[in-house]
């Protein structure tokens, strides 16, 4: 018969044997080995801190950016394959696909950035600016030169209908408008100042982030039991005999949800093997 333990109240050594005592809402239980696989559970972390384990303060990781901006307001569901995203006034930078959503921006580039900068962005209270190069690694000078060349070679074509870059047409139109160029303007009728503005929009567009994923949509949490207090050959606590940690309860996270699943499976396997081989 399975027993559902709804809450840990106490975990302490039984004075008479090498066992752990668990006091739960379903009664008290004794065990020779205790494996904690409770994920990001503040109550369990608090309990472990009471046993002198160091807990790295948890912060959300792998989250999306809330952005309200006229340039992307009507582009929900649109994605760009190769984008570079930088957080202003920091060294945080990520590249990869970007997805525009109804609340702002997501996709691998944004999720990677949120993972690498989980603590920094938390300290910013999730209010900061990002610089986006929609052309990934193209420089300002090279892009401006391409636009100036197009002004000569495609003079009679409508600028909003002819983009030389691998970005969606609807995004191109919004960036043209943001540069102060009307959609019915021909390439020949643009001036250098307008093309400079368009180049900025393409290679260094600035967007204001005001919050992250809501309704607990973050994929993982950074933080947990300090890795220095764990024997990674067995996943056993270095402070207490026969106490094991697996999964997100420990301070491990990475740039994809798949890694975090693998962390849970691998650490669980290591702990199980260690117990079985005693």
C-alpha positions as a LaTeX table, in Angstrom:
\begin{tabular}{lrrr}
\hline
Residue & $x$ (\AA) & $y$ (\AA) & $z$ (\AA) \\
\hline
Unk1 & 0.00 & 0.00 & 0.00 \\
Unk2 & 1.44 & 3.35 & $-1.00$ \\
Unk3 & 1.69 & 6.05 & 1.65 \\
Unk4 & 1.36 & 9.66 & 0.60 \\
Unk5 & 3.66 & 11.90 & 2.65 \\
Unk6 & 2.20 & 15.36 & 2.34 \\
Unk7 & 4.70 & 17.25 & 4.49 \\
Unk8 & 8.00 & 16.70 & 6.26 \\
Unk9 & 7.89 & 18.01 & 9.78 \\
Unk10 & 11.11 & 16.54 & 11.19 \\
Unk11 & 14.02 & 14.52 & 9.92 \\
Unk12 & 16.34 & 13.44 & 12.71 \\
Unk13 & 18.62 & 10.57 & 13.71 \\
Unk14 & 17.14 & 7.79 & 15.76 \\
Unk15 & 19.37 & 7.55 & 18.81 \\
Unk16 & 19.23 & 3.76 & 18.95 \\
Unk17 & 20.30 & 2.85 & 15.42 \\
Unk18 & 21.75 & 4.08 & 12.16 \\
Unk19 & 18.37 & 5.14 & 10.89 \\
Unk20 & 16.44 & 8.20 & 9.85 \\
Unk21 & 13.14 & 9.15 & 11.39 \\
Unk22 & 10.51 & 10.87 & 9.28 \\
Unk23 & 7.55 & 12.44 & 11.04 \\
Unk24 & 4.81 & 12.99 & 8.51 \\
Unk25 & 1.10 & 13.65 & 8.35 \\
Unk26 & 0.71 & 9.90 & 7.73 \\
Unk27 & 2.67 & 8.89 & 10.81 \\
Unk28 & 6.32 & 8.30 & 11.72 \\
Unk29 & 8.66 & 6.14 & 9.64 \\
Unk30 & 12.18 & 4.80 & 10.14 \\
Unk31 & 14.60 & 4.14 & 7.29 \\
Unk32 & 18.22 & 3.05 & 6.99 \\
Unk33 & 18.66 & 5.24 & 3.91 \\
Unk34 & 16.88 & 8.47 & 3.08 \\
Unk35 & 16.78 & 9.83 & $-0.49$ \\
Unk36 & 15.43 & 13.37 & $-0.89$ \\
Unk37 & 14.08 & 13.98 & $-4.39$ \\
Unk38 & 11.65 & 16.76 & $-3.50$ \\
Unk39 & 12.69 & 19.27 & $-6.17$ \\
Unk40 & 12.52 & 22.99 & $-5.44$ \\
Unk41 & 10.77 & 22.69 & $-2.10$ \\
Unk42 & 11.42 & 25.63 & 0.28 \\
Unk43 & 10.19 & 23.68 & 3.32 \\
Unk44 & 12.62 & 20.84 & 2.70 \\
Unk45 & 15.48 & 23.30 & 2.11 \\
Unk46 & 14.60 & 24.99 & 5.40 \\
Unk47 & 14.65 & 21.62 & 7.12 \\
Unk48 & 18.06 & 20.80 & 5.64 \\
Unk49 & 19.44 & 24.19 & 6.65 \\
Unk50 & 18.46 & 23.21 & 10.19 \\
Unk51 & 20.76 & 20.20 & 9.75 \\
Unk52 & 23.64 & 22.55 & 8.84 \\
Unk53 & 23.43 & 22.05 & 5.09 \\
Unk54 & 24.23 & 25.20 & 3.16 \\
Unk55 & 21.39 & 26.17 & 0.83 \\
Unk56 & 22.19 & 28.38 & $-2.16$ \\
Unk57 & 19.25 & 30.82 & $-2.34$ \\
Unk58 & 16.89 & 29.69 & $-5.12$ \\
Unk59 & 15.98 & 31.92 & $-8.07$ \\
Unk60 & 13.95 & 31.14 & $-11.22$ \\
Unk61 & 15.82 & 29.98 & $-14.31$ \\
Unk62 & 14.77 & 29.32 & $-17.91$ \\
Unk63 & 12.07 & 31.98 & $-18.10$ \\
Unk64 & 10.69 & 34.25 & $-20.80$ \\
Unk65 & 10.82 & 38.05 & $-20.99$ \\
Unk66 & 7.74 & 40.24 & $-20.64$ \\
Unk67 & 8.03 & 43.02 & $-23.24$ \\
Unk68 & 5.39 & 45.47 & $-24.39$ \\
Unk69 & 6.61 & 47.14 & $-27.57$ \\
Unk70 & 4.80 & 48.31 & $-30.70$ \\
Unk71 & 7.44 & 46.68 & $-32.91$ \\
Unk72 & 6.41 & 43.17 & $-31.82$ \\
Unk73 & 2.85 & 43.73 & $-30.59$ \\
Unk74 & 1.19 & 42.13 & $-33.62$ \\
Unk75 & 3.84 & 39.48 & $-34.29$ \\
Unk76 & 2.80 & 36.72 & $-31.83$ \\
Unk77 & 4.03 & 33.32 & $-32.96$ \\
Unk78 & 6.69 & 34.72 & $-35.27$ \\
Unk79 & 10.22 & 33.33 & $-34.88$ \\
Unk80 & 13.66 & 34.34 & $-36.11$ \\
Unk81 & 16.24 & 31.59 & $-36.53$ \\
Unk82 & 19.51 & 33.36 & $-35.70$ \\
Unk83 & 19.44 & 36.24 & $-33.22$ \\
Unk84 & 21.87 & 37.71 & $-30.69$ \\
Unk85 & 20.42 & 39.02 & $-27.43$ \\
Unk86 & 22.44 & 41.07 & $-24.93$ \\
Unk87 & 21.43 & 42.46 & $-21.55$ \\
Unk88 & 22.31 & 46.15 & $-21.33$ \\
Unk89 & 25.15 & 47.12 & $-18.98$ \\
Unk90 & 26.25 & 43.53 & $-18.43$ \\
Unk91 & 28.26 & 40.75 & $-20.03$ \\
Unk92 & 25.18 & 38.58 & $-20.49$ \\
Unk93 & 24.76 & 37.50 & $-24.10$ \\
Unk94 & 23.11 & 34.60 & $-25.93$ \\
Unk95 & 22.48 & 33.56 & $-29.52$ \\
Unk96 & 19.96 & 31.28 & $-31.19$ \\
Unk97 & 16.31 & 31.21 & $-32.26$ \\
Unk98 & 13.94 & 33.80 & $-30.79$ \\
Unk99 & 10.17 & 33.46 & $-30.53$ \\
Unk100 & 7.83 & 36.44 & $-30.21$ \\
Unk101 & 4.88 & 35.68 & $-27.93$ \\
Unk102 & 1.78 & 37.52 & $-26.82$ \\
Unk103 & 3.61 & 38.58 & $-23.63$ \\
Unk104 & 7.03 & 39.35 & $-25.13$ \\
Unk105 & 9.96 & 37.15 & $-26.13$ \\
Unk106 & 10.89 & 33.50 & $-25.64$ \\
Unk107 & 12.77 & 30.81 & $-27.55$ \\
Unk108 & 16.21 & 29.26 & $-26.99$ \\
Unk109 & 18.16 & 32.56 & $-27.12$ \\
Unk110 & 16.04 & 34.11 & $-24.38$ \\
Unk111 & 15.89 & 30.94 & $-22.26$ \\
Unk112 & 19.67 & 30.51 & $-22.42$ \\
Unk113 & 20.16 & 34.10 & $-21.39$ \\
Unk114 & 17.76 & 33.69 & $-18.46$ \\
Unk115 & 19.70 & 30.62 & $-17.29$ \\
Unk116 & 23.15 & 32.19 & $-17.53$ \\
Unk117 & 21.89 & 35.38 & $-15.91$ \\
Unk118 & 19.41 & 33.88 & $-13.43$ \\
Unk119 & 20.95 & 35.58 & $-10.39$ \\
Unk120 & 21.89 & 38.84 & $-12.11$ \\
Unk121 & 18.41 & 39.26 & $-13.57$ \\
Unk122 & 16.86 & 38.46 & $-10.20$ \\
Unk123 & 18.92 & 41.26 & $-8.65$ \\
Unk124 & 17.59 & 43.57 & $-11.38$ \\
Unk125 & 14.07 & 42.53 & $-10.30$ \\
Unk126 & 13.49 & 41.45 & $-13.90$ \\
Unk127 & 13.48 & 45.03 & $-15.18$ \\
Unk128 & 16.23 & 45.73 & $-17.68$ \\
Unk129 & 16.90 & 46.45 & $-21.34$ \\
Unk130 & 18.00 & 44.01 & $-24.02$ \\
Unk131 & 19.84 & 44.80 & $-27.25$ \\
Unk132 & 18.78 & 42.56 & $-30.11$ \\
Unk133 & 20.69 & 41.95 & $-33.32$ \\
Unk134 & 18.07 & 40.38 & $-35.56$ \\
Unk135 & 20.87 & 39.52 & $-38.00$ \\
Unk136 & 22.85 & 37.61 & $-35.37$ \\
Unk137 & 26.50 & 38.47 & $-36.06$ \\
Unk138 & 26.23 & 41.10 & $-38.79$ \\
Unk139 & 27.92 & 44.36 & $-37.82$ \\
Unk140 & 26.40 & 47.82 & $-38.03$ \\
Unk141 & 28.85 & 48.94 & $-40.74$ \\
Unk142 & 28.36 & 45.88 & $-42.96$ \\
Unk143 & 24.58 & 46.13 & $-42.66$ \\
Unk144 & 24.51 & 49.84 & $-43.47$ \\
Unk145 & 26.66 & 49.22 & $-46.52$ \\
Unk146 & 24.23 & 46.54 & $-47.74$ \\
Unk147 & 21.33 & 48.94 & $-47.36$ \\
Unk148 & 23.16 & 51.72 & $-49.21$ \\
Unk149 & 23.93 & 49.29 & $-52.03$ \\
Unk150 & 20.27 & 48.26 & $-52.21$ \\
Unk151 & 19.29 & 51.90 & $-52.53$ \\
Unk152 & 21.20 & 51.92 & $-55.81$ \\
Unk153 & 20.53 & 48.41 & $-57.15$ \\
Unk154 & 16.83 & 48.16 & $-56.26$ \\
Unk155 & 15.91 & 51.81 & $-56.50$ \\
Unk156 & 12.37 & 51.33 & $-57.82$ \\
Unk157 & 11.36 & 48.59 & $-55.43$ \\
Unk158 & 9.22 & 49.26 & $-52.39$ \\
Unk159 & 11.43 & 49.06 & $-49.27$ \\
Unk160 & 8.78 & 47.35 & $-47.16$ \\
Unk161 & 8.38 & 44.56 & $-49.72$ \\
Unk162 & 12.03 & 43.79 & $-50.32$ \\
Unk163 & 14.27 & 42.68 & $-47.45$ \\
Unk164 & 17.77 & 41.41 & $-48.18$ \\
Unk165 & 17.97 & 39.63 & $-44.82$ \\
Unk166 & 16.63 & 36.25 & $-43.60$ \\
Unk167 & 14.01 & 37.67 & $-41.24$ \\
Unk168 & 10.22 & 37.38 & $-41.58$ \\
Unk169 & 8.53 & 39.97 & $-43.77$ \\
Unk170 & 6.19 & 41.18 & $-41.03$ \\
Unk171 & 9.13 & 41.86 & $-38.71$ \\
Unk172 & 10.96 & 43.68 & $-41.50$ \\
Unk173 & 7.95 & 45.94 & $-42.00$ \\
Unk174 & 7.80 & 46.82 & $-38.30$ \\
Unk175 & 11.51 & 47.65 & $-38.23$ \\
Unk176 & 11.11 & 49.83 & $-41.33$ \\
Unk177 & 8.31 & 51.73 & $-39.58$ \\
Unk178 & 10.37 & 52.01 & $-36.38$ \\
Unk179 & 13.14 & 53.62 & $-38.44$ \\
Unk180 & 10.71 & 56.37 & $-39.48$ \\
Unk181 & 10.22 & 55.09 & $-43.04$ \\
Unk182 & 6.70 & 54.73 & $-44.45$ \\
Unk183 & 5.83 & 51.37 & $-45.95$ \\
Unk184 & 5.17 & 52.79 & $-49.43$ \\
Unk185 & 8.65 & 54.36 & $-49.70$ \\
Unk186 & 10.85 & 53.19 & $-52.55$ \\
Unk187 & 14.50 & 52.41 & $-51.96$ \\
Unk188 & 15.55 & 55.34 & $-54.12$ \\
Unk189 & 13.55 & 57.75 & $-51.93$ \\
Unk190 & 15.30 & 56.83 & $-48.67$ \\
Unk191 & 18.10 & 59.01 & $-47.31$ \\
Unk192 & 21.19 & 57.94 & $-45.40$ \\
Unk193 & 19.79 & 59.10 & $-42.06$ \\
Unk194 & 16.79 & 56.79 & $-42.47$ \\
Unk195 & 19.00 & 53.88 & $-43.44$ \\
Unk196 & 21.19 & 54.51 & $-40.41$ \\
Unk197 & 18.08 & 54.34 & $-38.21$ \\
Unk198 & 17.02 & 51.11 & $-39.95$ \\
Unk199 & 20.48 & 49.64 & $-39.42$ \\
Unk200 & 20.20 & 50.39 & $-35.69$ \\
Unk201 & 16.83 & 48.64 & $-35.59$ \\
Unk202 & 18.29 & 45.61 & $-37.33$ \\
Unk203 & 21.56 & 45.22 & $-35.44$ \\
Unk204 & 21.01 & 46.93 & $-32.10$ \\
Unk205 & 17.30 & 47.22 & $-31.35$ \\
Unk206 & 16.66 & 48.13 & $-27.72$ \\
Unk207 & 13.69 & 46.57 & $-25.91$ \\
Unk208 & 12.61 & 47.10 & $-22.30$ \\
Unk209 & 11.91 & 44.00 & $-20.24$ \\
Unk210 & 9.37 & 44.43 & $-17.46$ \\
Unk211 & 9.05 & 41.11 & $-15.69$ \\
Unk212 & 9.42 & 37.43 & $-16.50$ \\
Unk213 & 7.16 & 34.43 & $-17.02$ \\
Unk214 & 4.04 & 34.53 & $-14.87$ \\
Unk215 & 1.88 & 31.81 & $-13.32$ \\
Unk216 & 4.95 & 29.75 & $-12.34$ \\
Unk217 & 5.88 & 29.05 & $-15.96$ \\
Unk218 & 9.62 & 28.94 & $-15.22$ \\
Unk219 & 11.05 & 25.59 & $-16.25$ \\
Unk220 & 13.61 & 25.11 & $-13.47$ \\
Unk221 & 15.11 & 26.74 & $-10.40$ \\
Unk222 & 18.73 & 27.70 & $-9.80$ \\
Unk223 & 19.84 & 27.10 & $-6.21$ \\
Unk224 & 19.55 & 24.36 & $-3.63$ \\
Unk225 & 21.89 & 22.20 & $-1.55$ \\
Unk226 & 25.48 & 23.39 & $-2.01$ \\
Unk227 & 27.42 & 21.00 & $-4.24$ \\
Unk228 & 30.42 & 21.15 & $-1.89$ \\
Unk229 & 28.43 & 19.19 & 0.66 \\
Unk230 & 27.63 & 16.26 & $-1.65$ \\
Unk231 & 29.71 & 13.24 & $-2.65$ \\
Unk232 & 28.99 & 12.99 & $-6.38$ \\
Unk233 & 30.16 & 9.38 & $-6.56$ \\
Unk234 & 27.16 & 8.38 & $-4.45$ \\
Unk235 & 25.01 & 11.57 & $-4.13$ \\
Unk236 & 25.40 & 11.16 & $-0.35$ \\
Unk237 & 25.56 & 14.11 & 2.03 \\
Unk238 & 29.04 & 14.77 & 3.38 \\
Unk239 & 27.49 & 15.82 & 6.67 \\
Unk240 & 25.20 & 12.85 & 7.37 \\
Unk241 & 25.58 & 9.15 & 6.72 \\
Unk242 & 22.91 & 7.52 & 4.49 \\
Unk243 & 21.30 & 10.79 & 3.40 \\
Unk244 & 21.12 & 11.24 & $-0.39$ \\
Unk245 & 20.07 & 14.08 & $-2.69$ \\
Unk246 & 18.80 & 13.78 & $-6.27$ \\
Unk247 & 17.39 & 16.14 & $-8.86$ \\
Unk248 & 16.56 & 19.78 & $-8.45$ \\
Unk249 & 16.94 & 19.81 & $-4.68$ \\
Unk250 & 20.65 & 20.38 & $-5.33$ \\
Unk251 & 22.22 & 23.48 & $-6.85$ \\
Unk252 & 22.32 & 22.30 & $-10.45$ \\
Unk253 & 20.57 & 23.78 & $-13.47$ \\
Unk254 & 21.47 & 24.43 & $-17.08$ \\
Unk255 & 20.33 & 26.09 & $-20.29$ \\
Unk256 & 17.78 & 23.50 & $-21.37$ \\
Unk257 & 14.99 & 21.68 & $-19.61$ \\
Unk258 & 16.37 & 18.43 & $-21.04$ \\
Unk259 & 19.57 & 18.84 & $-19.05$ \\
Unk260 & 17.58 & 19.22 & $-15.86$ \\
Unk261 & 15.58 & 16.07 & $-16.57$ \\
Unk262 & 18.86 & 14.26 & $-17.19$ \\
Unk263 & 20.22 & 15.60 & $-13.92$ \\
Unk264 & 17.25 & 14.10 & $-12.08$ \\
Unk265 & 17.57 & 10.73 & $-13.80$ \\
Unk266 & 21.35 & 10.49 & $-13.44$ \\
Unk267 & 21.57 & 11.54 & $-9.80$ \\
Unk268 & 18.68 & 9.21 & $-8.97$ \\
Unk269 & 20.50 & 6.31 & $-10.65$ \\
Unk270 & 23.77 & 7.07 & $-8.83$ \\
Unk271 & 22.04 & 7.22 & $-5.44$ \\
Unk272 & 20.15 & 3.97 & $-6.11$ \\
Unk273 & 23.35 & 2.20 & $-7.18$ \\
Unk274 & 25.17 & 3.41 & $-4.08$ \\
Unk275 & 22.43 & 2.12 & $-1.78$ \\
Unk276 & 22.11 & $-1.20$ & $-3.64$ \\
Unk277 & 25.87 & $-1.83$ & $-3.46$ \\
Unk278 & 26.16 & $-1.40$ & 0.31 \\
\hline
\end{tabular}
